[in-house]
């Protein structure tokens, strides 16, 4: 695995940029470290979602219409 950092240009909303700068200063971390951590967390959540989709891949699907009919017939709507 290549551990060298890669450079990227990212544009933030000015308020988000200000908050990021303040958090970096308050936590004695770099803005890059905070962004890398946030992206890793988001990608980790994506990986969990993909695993859940794969795990449930064999389950059948129910159409919206069938779900509404089932709710109506059961008296829930």
C-alpha positions in Angstrom: 0.0 0.0 0.0 1.3 3.4 -0.9 1.4 5.5 2.2 2.5 8.8 0.5 -0.1 11.5 0.9 -1.8 12.7 -2.3 -2.7 16.3 -2.9 -6.3 17.3 -3.8 -8.1 20.6 -4.1 -11.4 20.7 -2.2 -13.8 23.6 -2.1 -15.7 24.2 1.1 -18.7 26.4 1.9 -17.1 29.4 3.7 -19.0 28.5 7.0 -17.9 24.9 6.8 -14.3 26.0 6.2 -14.4 28.3 9.2 -15.8 25.6 11.4 -13.1 23.2 10.1 -10.3 25.7 10.8 -11.7 26.3 14.3 -12.0 22.6 15.1 -8.5 21.9 13.8 -7.1 24.6 16.1 -9.2 23.5 19.1 -8.2 19.9 18.7 -4.6 20.5 17.7 -5.1 18.5 14.5 -4.6 19.5 10.9 -7.5 20.3 8.6 -6.2 17.4 6.4 -6.3 15.0 9.3 -9.9 16.0 10.2 -11.0 15.7 6.5 -9.2 12.3 6.1 -10.9 11.0 9.3 -14.4 12.2 8.1 -13.9 10.6 4.7 -12.7 7.3 6.2 -15.8 7.2 8.4 -18.1 7.9 5.5 -16.4 5.2 3.4 -16.7 2.8 6.4 -20.4 3.4 6.6 -20.6 2.8 2.8 -18.8 -0.5 3.3 -21.2 -1.5 6.0 -24.2 -0.6 3.8 -22.8 -2.7 0.9 -22.2 -5.7 3.2 -25.8 -5.4 4.4 -27.1 -5.2 0.8 -25.0 -8.3 -0.1 -26.2 -10.2 3.0 -29.9 -9.4 2.2 -29.4 -10.0 -1.6 -31.5 -13.2 -1.6 -34.5 -11.6 0.0 -37.5 -11.0 -2.2 -38.8 -7.5 -3.0 -42.2 -6.0 -2.4 -43.5 -3.3 -4.7 -44.8 0.0 -3.3 -48.3 -0.9 -4.5 -48.2 -4.3 -2.7 -47.0 -2.7 0.5 -49.8 -0.1 0.4 -52.4 -2.8 -0.3 -51.1 -4.8 2.7 -51.2 -1.8 5.0 -54.8 -1.0 3.8 -56.0 -4.7 4.2 -54.5 -4.9 7.7 -56.3 -1.7 8.7 -53.1 0.2 9.4 -54.0 2.9 6.9 
